[in-house]
Amino acid sequence: MKTNILKLFGFGLASCLVLTACSDDFLEEKKNYDNVTGEIYNDYTGAQLRVNDVYSWCLPTTNSDITWQYPSSGSNDNVGKSTEEYSGFSAFLDPQNPLNTMTGTSTPDWFFGTPNNIQSNSFGRIRNINDVIAGISGGSLPQEQKDELLGQVYFFRAWCYYNLVKYYGGVPIITEVQDPVEGVVNLRNTTKECIEFMCADLDRAAKMLAESTMNGGWPATEWGRVTTGTALALKGRVLLLWASPLFNRANDPARWQNAYEVMTAELDSIKACGYGLYQTTSNVNGSDFANQFNQRTTANPEAVFVTLFNTVQSGDQQKNNSWERYIRPSNTSGSGKNASAMLVDMFPMADGKRPSTTNTYTKLDVSTYAYDREHPFMNRDPRFYRTFAFPGFRWAYSGNNSLQEDNPNNPSYDNGTNYVLWNYVWYTSAEDRDNDNSSNEYAADNLLQSNSGVYVRKRSDDLDINQNPLYANFNATAGNGGFAYSSQPYIELRYAEVLLNLAEVACGAGHMEEAVGYLKQIRMRAGYTGDCGLQANLVSDQAACMSAILYERQIEFAYEGKRFDDMRRWMLYDGGAAQVPGAPSTWTLTGWDGNTCTWLGFKQFNGQRRENMEFRVNNEHSDGIGGTTYDSDPIKDVERPAGVDMRQDLAPQLETLKAWYEANLVRKDKKGDNRDQNQVNLYINFLPRYYFLGIPRGAQSNMNAVEQTIGWEDYNNGGADGTFDPLAE
């Protein structure tokens, strides 16, 4: 222990959930402690309440769209719909409605929020944190207790800044207690100053939390609090951001090498807090990968930065995770999320290599398995089956007869314990059947028009892998549905990301063999063996190695809200080739041969479309036409195979399901991204200036001294071009 603590004291600037799992004590204290006297900081319990208040306002959540406060958690929000994961233009991709800070379609406000409100304003949160820091620092608690509390608060100040800097570059650094009122004067610091500031806070947090957390983490009653490892893992993200093409246009090798050296040296300290890949001795078809999201105790080393939830159904203590309700089909009381066909088609094959039909990662080897687009579930990466759900797959849950009481046409499947998804569709006319934009479709098993073509299954609390579901009092007649009261944790930063962040900086610094070693660790947990499907030239070809890392990140973190950040960091919308009007020459990408997409062998996202897919009754059965009710299914009398059970050998089951599809279903490609009023396809158009967001008009009017970002209209200067340079040091 002493050795690890001594390591921590070597951290420097240049190196640069609430809630307890067992008692949920945090959750029982949700009062607003913003307006307090200094006396509260002289009492450990009072000071801890203030710290708990910081947690309650700053932790990520799954129940909100992305804001300056909350990162994306994998939903079909503005972030998710800016990637391959979902179709439907986000605010950033719509070619018909470019964003503007003056008129027209306003750029999202991920910078400021509501003025004169501490909790609804980004700098109000920072003000609140600064108040806690000042109060505890000036209080009379013993230094050991001060460190334990302050370490957690310094982490959250860095977390708040990270969620601003990754979108805007430099923002005002405020360390004093300052209210977010109109007319406040704060100038934007440089991005480099912000990076150093965040690293300093995270180093400070790591040191202060070392005594409490570097011997395996917090006690079980405090699991969910941030640790030394949490701080160092977030610092890894910060250093990776700084080294990435978005901020490192000339590919300065010193940034990669510094990040590599720091993150490598600090990996042991992260492990000392009890973190590692979640693995068991009974990993079957990727069950470890799937079940890591359903652990609420210290038994889950994967959860480096986690938000805990509970099953309380009302009152101040209620804090439920709605993700399960979001993704489950409507005939199980959920709402469902529709995965884009693009990502389904891009996922690796069973040998770990890309499908032959995708030209997105051309420097990576093509699979020896032929891709069967009519039956996309054949011969895929083990994580594929834990990420998507198709007709004919088990998706068990623990329910009760209220589903049938609420709607007797919904299937019971033994109260959900043997539920199988059958979401194939039929149409009411041949014209609709052959129209890729028709909504006159009806899905089996009473899904009818509340149906997704391919369901997002990622992070599901699947009864087949978790016999003790984290949702309580399942009641489909309840206002929010049966899965509403879930205590499933949300993991914002997993140990897998620690390894992939390290793999990326190792590759960037030229240590490809080490990078490949980290990739293998991730793939072995997924179920691969040997070379894990990784091609031999990754240790000698830096571009191929980096491409493999980005592909792995895309697959491992699908529907976890990470892809948009990766696409922006690597400028994958246009490769960084396009210029922002008025930008200085230092914005020109000179590293990576002037185009990250070309260098990586990645097909730029701009100019593409994302479509959807579904599986309809084929023309052999009443021409694929039926009625509008649950019993008008044209193949209702056709015997179905048993649902694919991922607890068993998949190969024979998938062959059986494939044969059933061939006899009864056909893939239908459906419109995903928008078309114009004449039904002409529109294509993704992420403008170059979107890599750094502009400060919206409302925020500018309340922070008059804050410069607008180059490339965006400055409200305070009559719409003139912004002058703040996020790349200037």
Buried (B, 14 or more C-beta within 10 A) or exposed (E): EEEBBEBBEEBEEEBBBBBBBEEBBBBBBBEEBBEBEEEBBBEBEBBBBBBBBBBBBBBBBBBBBBBBBBBBBBBBBBBBBBBBBBBBBBBBBBBEEBBBBBEEEBBBBBBBBBBEEBBBBBBBBBBBBBBBBBBBEEBEBEEEBBBBBBBBBBBBBBBBBBBBBBBBBBBBBBEEBBBBEEEBEBEBBBBBBBBBBBBBBBBBBBBBBBBBBBBBBBEEEBBBBBBBBBBBBBBBBBBBBBBBBBBBBBBBBEBBBBBBBBBBBBBEBBBBBBBBBBBEEEBBBBBBBBBBBBBBEBEBBBBBBBBBBBBBBEEEBBBBBBBBBBBBBBBBBBBBBBBBBBBBBBBBBBBBBBBEBBEBBBBBBBBEBEBBBEBBBBBBBBBBBBBBBBBBBBBBBBBBEBBBEBBEEBBBBEBBBBBBBBBBBBBBEEEBBEBEEBEBBBBBBBBBEBBBBBBBBBBBBBBBBBEEBBBBEBBBEBEEBBBBBBBBBBBBBBBBBBBBBBBBBBBBBBBBEBBBBBBBBBBBBBBBEEBBBBBEBBBEBBBBBBBBBBBBBBBBBBBBBBBBBBBBBBBBBBBBBBBBEBBEEEBBBEBBEBBBBBBBBBBBBBEBBBBBBBBBBBEEBBBBBBEEEBEBBBBEEEEBBEBBBBEEEBEEBBEBBBEBBEEBBBBBEBBBBBEEEEEEEBEBBBBBBBBBBBBBBBBBBBBEEBBBBBBBBBBBEEBEBBEBBBBEE
